[in-house]
Amino acid sequence: MNNTHWVIGAICGASSTIEIFDSLVGDSSTLAYQKAYENMKKLWTILAGAWSKTPDILDWEWKLVIPSKIPRQGNNSDCGIFAIMYLIHLGYGPEINHKQVPILYRLHPYSENMAGMQLLLLKELEL
């Protein structure tokens, strides 16, 4: 986002939503969110066109959702690690801190410093 901030976009066909997971508090009417939303719709058109033989899948009406009850960063430098953690969480279930997410990966509601989580991920990746 704006070449300086990391967010995660998730397309949910079942609910026709495009969710933007942002570790900083945001306003869904901002130009950056609208651009991300439009890019996600374009991505859906490409993927659905390749996967589906049903033409109406391309004409779905989408709504933009910015989840508000997710853990947030407390500084200006941890957006990348939050983006990675959001992806890990969404791999386990439909929301952040879902009960299927291992406790080791659970996020506090507000974090000043994600250095411990960075070290955990580096150790797991053997870097």
C-alpha positions as a Python dict, from the first residue, in 0.01 Angstrom:
ca = {
    (1, 'M'): (0, 0, 0),
    (2, 'N'): (155, 333, -110),
    (3, 'N'): (486, 144, -152),
    (4, 'T'): (553, 187, 221),
    (5, 'H'): (299, -27, 407),
    (6, 'W'): (207, -397, 397),
    (7, 'V'): (-153, -519, 416),
    (8, 'I'): (-321, -850, 330),
    (9, 'G'): (-615, -882, 95),
    (10, 'A'): (-846, -1184, 109),
    (11, 'I'): (-1115, -1270, -143),
    (12, 'C'): (-1408, -1469, -3),
    (13, 'G'): (-1634, -1600, -277),
    (14, 'A'): (-1884, -1750, -30),
    (15, 'S'): (-1970, -1409, 117),
    (16, 'S'): (-1875, -1197, -187),
    (17, 'T'): (-1639, -992, 25),
    (18, 'I'): (-1293, -857, -24),
    (19, 'E'): (-1125, -808, 311),
    (20, 'I'): (-824, -586, 366),
    (21, 'F'): (-636, -679, 685),
    (22, 'D'): (-442, -370, 794),
    (23, 'S'): (-236, -360, 1112),
    (24, 'L'): (-279, 17, 1124),
    (25, 'V'): (-626, 159, 1179),
    (26, 'G'): (-769, 263, 845),
    (27, 'D'): (-1065, 426, 677),
    (28, 'S'): (-1221, 216, 400),
    (29, 'S'): (-1295, 527, 194),
    (30, 'T'): (-928, 614, 146),
    (31, 'L'): (-782, 599, -203),
    (32, 'A'): (-530, 330, -105),
    (33, 'Y'): (-806, 94, 14),
    (34, 'Q'): (-1015, 161, -292),
    (35, 'K'): (-717, 87, -517),
    (36, 'A'): (-644, -237, -328),
    (37, 'Y'): (-1013, -330, -358),
    (38, 'E'): (-1016, -266, -734),
    (39, 'N'): (-695, -469, -778),
    (40, 'M'): (-847, -760, -582),
    (41, 'K'): (-1158, -753, -805),
    (42, 'K'): (-932, -767, -1112),
    (43, 'L'): (-743, -1059, -960),
    (44, 'W'): (-1074, -1239, -900),
    (45, 'T'): (-1172, -1189, -1265),
    (46, 'I'): (-846, -1345, -1381),
    (47, 'L'): (-863, -1640, -1140),
    (48, 'A'): (-1234, -1707, -1187),
    (49, 'G'): (-1195, -1691, -1563),
    (50, 'A'): (-922, -1956, -1546),
    (51, 'W'): (-1098, -2181, -1291),
    (52, 'S'): (-1467, -2162, -1369),
    (53, 'K'): (-1679, -2251, -1667),
    (54, 'T'): (-1971, -2051, -1519),
    (55, 'P'): (-1974, -1699, -1672),
    (56, 'D'): (-2189, -1540, -1397),
    (57, 'I'): (-1908, -1590, -1147),
    (58, 'L'): (-1737, -1293, -1312),
    (59, 'D'): (-2033, -1060, -1247),
    (60, 'W'): (-2053, -1095, -869),
    (61, 'E'): (-2116, -785, -662),
    (62, 'W'): (-1838, -741, -408),
    (63, 'K'): (-1829, -551, -83),
    (64, 'L'): (-1516, -416, 81),
    (65, 'V'): (-1462, -515, 443),
    (66, 'I'): (-1193, -373, 671),
    (67, 'P'): (-1192, -595, 984),
    (68, 'S'): (-1181, -374, 1292),
    (69, 'K'): (-1131, -630, 1568),
    (70, 'I'): (-786, -756, 1475),
    (71, 'P'): (-453, -711, 1655),
    (72, 'R'): (-280, -385, 1561),
    (73, 'Q'): (78, -269, 1554),
    (74, 'G'): (196, -12, 1805),
    (75, 'N'): (479, 134, 1598),
    (76, 'N'): (554, 233, 1240),
    (77, 'S'): (775, -62, 1150),
    (78, 'D'): (598, -394, 1219),
    (79, 'C'): (344, -401, 933),
    (80, 'G'): (538, -671, 746),
    (81, 'I'): (545, -915, 1037),
    (82, 'F'): (175, -847, 1103),
    (83, 'A'): (99, -922, 736),
    (84, 'I'): (282, -1255, 765),
    (85, 'M'): (102, -1337, 1089),
    (86, 'Y'): (-238, -1251, 940),
    (87, 'L'): (-163, -1496, 654),
    (88, 'I'): (-68, -1769, 901),
    (89, 'H'): (-386, -1710, 1099),
    (90, 'L'): (-608, -1713, 789),
    (91, 'G'): (-449, -2045, 694),
    (92, 'Y'): (-592, -2193, 1016),
    (93, 'G'): (-940, -2044, 999),
    (94, 'P'): (-1163, -1760, 885),
    (95, 'E'): (-1046, -1499, 1135),
    (96, 'I'): (-747, -1370, 1324),
    (97, 'N'): (-674, -1550, 1655),
    (98, 'H'): (-921, -1825, 1561),
    (99, 'K'): (-924, -2107, 1817),
    (100, 'Q'): (-739, -2333, 1570),
    (101, 'V'): (-435, -2101, 1564),
    (102, 'P'): (-162, -2247, 1789),
    (103, 'I'): (-111, -2041, 2104),
    (104, 'L'): (250, -1976, 2002),
    (105, 'Y'): (121, -1775, 1704),
    (106, 'R'): (-162, -1587, 1875),
    (107, 'L'): (-136, -1210, 1858),
    (108, 'H'): (-193, -962, 2138),
    (109, 'P'): (-459, -699, 2065),
    (110, 'Y'): (-197, -423, 2053),
    (111, 'S'): (176, -481, 2014),
    (112, 'E'): (457, -231, 2054),
    (113, 'N'): (730, -461, 1926),
    (114, 'M'): (710, -783, 1728),
    (115, 'A'): (1080, -874, 1764),
    (116, 'G'): (995, -1196, 1951),
    (117, 'M'): (759, -1309, 1675),
    (118, 'Q'): (1023, -1224, 1414),
    (119, 'L'): (1276, -1442, 1596),
    (120, 'L'): (1025, -1727, 1621),
    (121, 'L'): (958, -1717, 1245),
    (122, 'L'): (1329, -1693, 1162),
    (123, 'K'): (1401, -1993, 1384),
    (124, 'E'): (1125, -2196, 1219),
    (125, 'L'): (1255, -2103, 874),
    (126, 'E'): (1607, -2191, 992),
    (127, 'L'): (1744, -1853, 885),
}
